[in-house]
């Protein structure tokens, strides 16, 4: 089967509400495919099938030799609110060598832990404080700030604001996306004021577009 045919089959599975045993067998086969894109797309579509079989395929793909496949696997695991997944991602945070993939491991750990934490907020925030190492580019710190806010530390929004001024426009764009996700009536005005300052000086088209969309969203909330 050619790569194009494999991808067509994978995208066909993505349109299903549930998968059959035979379809999962195909995805298990694709998880070991020689083509990196086939493996990464397999990981990507499993986000929508939260069950034991999908989880096991994703845990396997999260150990893939290619960092981009691992990114997709970590990202999809964010939907799997299981203690096993939280522990797996927590370990990956310390063993993952690729910075982009490590960031996704942090983000997904925060999402899974946020769904599970119940009364463990203080314990999880303490773990973040002990684990944060602000080396490399601004991407990893932004991911930790996301985790802090996601798990209850609302004051760290100021740290997210600081990432709006990163030299890396990808990080600036991600910071806007993070604020968009956390936007609510309580923080709307603070976010609007900060994004207005960013928009005035931003040169990257994609970041300006994201900033404008967020400003429109804040205006809608304020008018409500």
Buried (B, 14 or more C-beta within 10 A) or exposed (E): EEEEEBBEBBEEBBEEEEBEEEBBEBBBEBBEBEEBBBBBBBBBBBBBBBEEBBBEBBBBBBEBEBBBBBBBBBBBBBBBBBEEBBEBBBEBBEEBEBBBBBBBBBBBBBBBBBBBBEEEBEEBBEBBEEBBEEEEBBBBBBBBBBBBBBBEBEEBBEBBBBBBBBEBBBBBBBBBBBBBEBBEEEBBEBBBEBBEEBBEEBEBEEBBEBBBEBBEBBEEBEEE
